[in-house]
C-alpha cells in the first residue's frame, strides 16, 4: 500500500507541474479512493493500483470538463 501511495504521490507532483505550465486555473487535489467500497482488503494488489488510476482519471476528466464549461460561460 505504501509503495502504491508513493508512486501516486510522485505522479500527482508531476501532474501538478504539468498543469501549472499550461496555466490551467485552480489546483488539482488528489482524493484517495476508499478501497473498501470496491471490496478490496488492506493488502495492496494490482486491483488497488487500477482503482487509484481510475479515480485519478475520473477526477481529471471532471476538472477538465468544469474548466471547459466555465470557459463557455
Backbone as ProteinMPNN parsed JSONL, in Angstrom:
{"seq_chain_A": "XXXXXXXXXXXXXXXXXXXXXXXXXXXXXXXXXXXXXXXXXXXXXXXXXXXXXXXXXXXXXXXXXXXXXXXXX", "coords_chain_A": {"N_chain_A": [[0.823, -1.185, 0.0], [1.924, 1.248, 0.802], [3.946, 1.58, -1.108], [2.455, 1.894, -3.441], [1.134, 4.241, -2.781], [3.291, 6.033, -2.693], [4.105, 6.033, -5.394], [1.809, 7.111, -6.57], [1.753, 9.647, -5.352], [4.091, 10.764, -6.402], [3.367, 10.785, -9.093], [1.229, 12.602, -8.962], [2.582, 14.934, -8.195], [4.163, 15.388, -10.485], [2.112, 15.701, -12.331], [0.826, 17.991, -11.355], [2.823, 19.878, -11.805], [2.869, 19.825, -14.604], [0.297, 20.781, -15.169], [0.486, 23.377, -14.12], [2.266, 24.545, -15.87], [0.77, 24.8, -18.117], [-0.998, 26.676, -17.444], [-3.585, 26.24, -16.384], [-6.554, 27.061, -14.644], [-7.048, 26.923, -11.071], [-6.452, 24.264, -8.672], [-5.269, 21.073, -8.723], [-6.323, 18.463, -6.773], [-5.612, 15.481, -5.246], [-7.808, 12.978, -4.243], [-7.874, 10.27, -2.326], [-9.088, 6.986, -3.101], [-11.634, 5.052, -1.435], [-10.883, 2.002, -0.642], [-12.326, -0.088, 0.452], [-14.867, 0.27, -0.499], [-14.779, -0.957, -2.89], [-14.528, -3.533, -2.292], [-11.984, -4.339, -1.591], [-9.184, -5.481, 0.266], [-6.815, -4.447, 2.86], [-4.301, -5.169, 1.996], [-2.14, -4.335, -0.53], [-2.762, -4.643, -3.983], [-2.643, -5.316, -7.546], [-5.158, -4.598, -8.277], [-5.794, -2.543, -6.509], [-4.089, -0.571, -7.468], [-5.198, -0.177, -10.014], [-7.701, 0.866, -9.282], [-6.864, 3.255, -8.09], [-5.709, 4.61, -10.297], [-7.985, 4.811, -11.944], [-9.609, 6.441, -10.341], [-8.106, 8.804, -10.267], [-8.109, 9.499, -12.984], [-10.856, 9.872, -13.409], [-11.292, 12.064, -11.769], [-9.63, 13.931, -13.009], [-10.867, 14.147, -15.542], [-13.338, 15.244, -14.77], [-12.423, 17.697, -13.784], [-11.322, 18.921, -16.084], [-13.629, 19.073, -17.673], [-15.131, 20.853, -16.116], [-13.546, 23.153, -16.315], [-13.713, 23.619, -19.072], [-16.464, 24.063, -19.305], [-16.792, 26.413, -17.775], [-15.325, 28.133, -19.345], [-16.915, 28.382, -21.546], [-19.033, 29.798, -20.564]], "CA_chain_A": [[0.0, 0.0, 0.0], [2.79, 2.424, 0.874], [4.633, 1.736, -2.389], [1.476, 2.447, -4.377], [0.895, 5.635, -2.38], [4.455, 6.804, -3.104], [4.025, 6.182, -6.844], [0.719, 8.035, -6.879], [2.157, 10.986, -4.938], [5.042, 11.24, -7.397], [2.583, 11.082, -10.284], [0.468, 13.829, -8.722], [3.535, 16.042, -8.23], [4.491, 15.642, -11.888], [0.902, 16.186, -12.997], [0.615, 19.367, -10.917], [3.792, 20.688, -12.535], [2.406, 19.92, -15.991], [-0.859, 21.682, -15.198], [0.901, 24.754, -13.861], [2.93, 25.058, -17.067], [-0.264, 25.094, -19.109], [-1.771, 27.773, -16.878], [-4.979, 25.928, -16.112], [-6.946, 27.636, -13.364], [-7.359, 26.006, -9.983], [-5.42, 23.391, -8.128], [-5.72, 19.681, -8.767], [-6.079, 17.828, -5.485], [-5.935, 14.06, -5.288], [-8.593, 12.425, -3.141], [-7.671, 8.825, -2.398], [-10.308, 6.181, -3.081], [-11.899, 4.184, -0.292], [-10.774, 0.685, -1.25], [-13.357, -0.989, 0.971], [-16.043, 0.429, -1.371], [-14.576, -1.857, -4.022], [-14.352, -4.876, -1.763], [-10.557, -4.647, -1.532], [-8.595, -5.511, 1.612], [-5.719, -3.509, 3.082], [-3.106, -5.627, 1.279], [-2.127, -3.694, -1.846], [-2.67, -5.521, -5.145], [-2.781, -4.584, -8.813], [-6.512, -4.039, -8.294], [-5.713, -1.258, -5.812], [-3.465, 0.365, -8.41], [-6.192, 0.127, -11.045], [-8.706, 1.747, -8.676], [-6.245, 4.57, -7.925], [-5.621, 5.243, -11.612], [-9.339, 5.151, -12.39], [-10.071, 7.575, -9.545], [-7.385, 10.0, -10.728], [-8.595, 9.862, -14.317], [-12.217, 10.407, -13.272], [-11.163, 13.401, -11.195], [-9.056, 14.772, -14.053], [-11.909, 14.394, -16.545], [-14.29, 16.179, -14.178], [-11.768, 19.007, -13.707], [-11.238, 19.461, -17.441], [-14.99, 19.423, -18.08], [-15.524, 22.059, -15.385], [-12.811, 24.269, -16.912], [-14.304, 23.87, -20.384], [-17.796, 24.633, -19.105], [-16.684, 27.798, -17.32], [-14.81, 28.911, -20.461], [-18.058, 28.623, -22.433], [-19.952, 30.754, -19.924]], "C_chain_A": [[0.876, 1.261, 0.0], [3.541, 2.657, -0.434], [3.697, 2.348, -3.419], [1.215, 3.919, -4.059], [2.049, 6.531, -2.842], [4.434, 7.059, -4.613], [2.95, 7.201, -7.213], [1.075, 9.47, -6.477], [3.156, 11.581, -5.927], [4.324, 11.618, -8.696], [1.838, 12.403, -10.123], [1.386, 15.054, -8.736], [3.885, 16.408, -9.668], [3.298, 16.229, -12.628], [0.642, 17.645, -12.635], [1.577, 20.311, -11.628], [3.357, 20.886, -13.982], [1.223, 20.865, -16.105], [-0.441, 23.127, -15.014], [1.589, 25.362, -15.082], [1.922, 25.409, -18.154], [-1.222, 26.177, -18.628], [-3.257, 27.464, -16.744], [-5.357, 26.515, -14.764], [-7.186, 26.554, -12.317], [-6.178, 25.164, -9.578], [-5.978, 21.981, -8.105], [-5.35, 19.011, -7.454], [-6.532, 16.38, -5.559], [-6.709, 13.656, -4.04], [-8.511, 10.911, -3.288], [-8.975, 8.058, -2.328], [-10.427, 5.373, -1.792], [-11.954, 2.758, -0.846], [-11.839, -0.283, -0.753], [-14.645, -0.879, 0.153], [-15.979, -0.523, -2.562], [-14.344, -3.291, -3.576], [-12.895, -5.304, -1.677], [-10.049, -4.552, -0.101], [-7.462, -4.494, 1.709], [-4.431, -3.908, 2.366], [-3.152, -5.101, -0.154], [-1.921, -4.722, -2.954], [-2.742, -4.671, -6.411], [-4.182, -4.001, -8.946], [-6.554, -2.693, -7.587], [-5.137, -0.186, -6.745], [-4.453, 0.775, -9.49], [-7.256, 1.084, -10.511], [-8.13, 3.151, -8.508], [-6.151, 5.3, -9.259], [-6.997, 5.66, -12.125], [-9.871, 6.367, -11.637], [-9.396, 8.873, -9.993], [-7.903, 10.447, -12.082], [-10.009, 10.444, -14.257], [-12.169, 11.83, -12.728], [-10.601, 14.379, -12.225], [-10.091, 15.128, -15.106], [-12.921, 15.405, -16.015], [-13.705, 17.591, -14.102], [-11.715, 19.673, -15.07], [-12.622, 19.884, -17.93], [-15.462, 20.703, -17.391], [-14.83, 23.294, -15.96], [-13.403, 24.629, -18.266], [-15.674, 24.518, -20.255], [-17.718, 26.098, -18.671], [-16.116, 28.697, -18.42], [-15.933, 29.253, -21.442], [-19.0, 29.683, -21.883], [-19.262, 32.061, -19.847]], "O_chain_A": [[0.594, 2.22, -0.719], [3.753, 3.803, -0.829], [4.1, 3.223, -4.186], [1.089, 4.742, -4.966], [1.826, 7.642, -3.322], [4.713, 8.172, -5.059], [3.166, 8.054, -8.073], [0.732, 10.412, -7.192], [3.077, 12.765, -6.255], [4.632, 12.636, -9.317], [1.817, 13.226, -11.039], [0.997, 16.106, -9.242], [3.903, 17.584, -10.032], [3.446, 17.135, -13.448], [0.282, 18.447, -13.497], [1.196, 21.418, -12.01], [3.464, 21.987, -14.522], [1.154, 21.665, -17.038], [-0.966, 24.012, -15.689], [1.502, 26.571, -15.301], [2.208, 26.236, -19.02], [-2.154, 26.546, -19.341], [-4.096, 28.337, -16.969], [-4.557, 26.471, -13.829], [-7.49, 25.408, -12.651], [-5.063, 25.329, -10.073], [-7.038, 21.731, -7.531], [-4.18, 18.997, -7.071], [-7.681, 16.089, -5.891], [-6.303, 13.961, -2.919], [-9.017, 10.342, -4.255], [-9.876, 8.432, -1.577], [-9.426, 5.057, -1.149], [-12.952, 2.357, -1.445], [-12.213, -1.208, -1.474], [-15.431, -1.825, 0.11], [-17.002, -0.851, -3.163], [-14.005, -4.156, -4.383], [-12.597, -6.498, -1.688], [-10.435, -3.656, 0.65], [-7.185, -3.769, 0.754], [-3.56, -3.065, 2.153], [-4.089, -5.388, -0.899], [-1.025, -5.563, -2.878], [-2.885, -3.45, -6.343], [-4.375, -3.012, -9.654], [-7.274, -1.793, -8.017], [-5.627, 0.942, -6.802], [-4.534, 1.952, -9.843], [-7.666, 2.009, -11.211], [-8.826, 4.136, -8.754], [-6.478, 6.484, -9.341], [-7.15, 6.748, -12.68], [-10.514, 7.231, -12.233], [-10.045, 9.915, -10.085], [-8.114, 11.639, -12.307], [-10.322, 11.398, -14.97], [-12.918, 12.698, -13.176], [-11.045, 15.525, -12.304], [-10.186, 16.284, -15.519], [-13.317, 16.322, -16.735], [-14.415, 18.571, -14.331], [-12.027, 20.856, -15.199], [-12.765, 20.945, -18.537], [-16.117, 21.54, -18.012], [-15.442, 24.355, -16.08], [-13.578, 25.807, -18.577], [-16.007, 25.425, -21.018], [-18.492, 26.929, -19.148], [-16.391, 29.896, -18.434], [-15.897, 30.298, -22.092], [-19.678, 30.379, -22.638], [-19.831, 33.031, -19.347]]}, "name": "protein", "num_of_chains": 1, "seq": "XXXXXXXXXXXXXXXXXXXXXXXXXXXXXXXXXXXXXXXXXXXXXXXXXXXXXXXXXXXXXXXXXXXXXXXXX"}
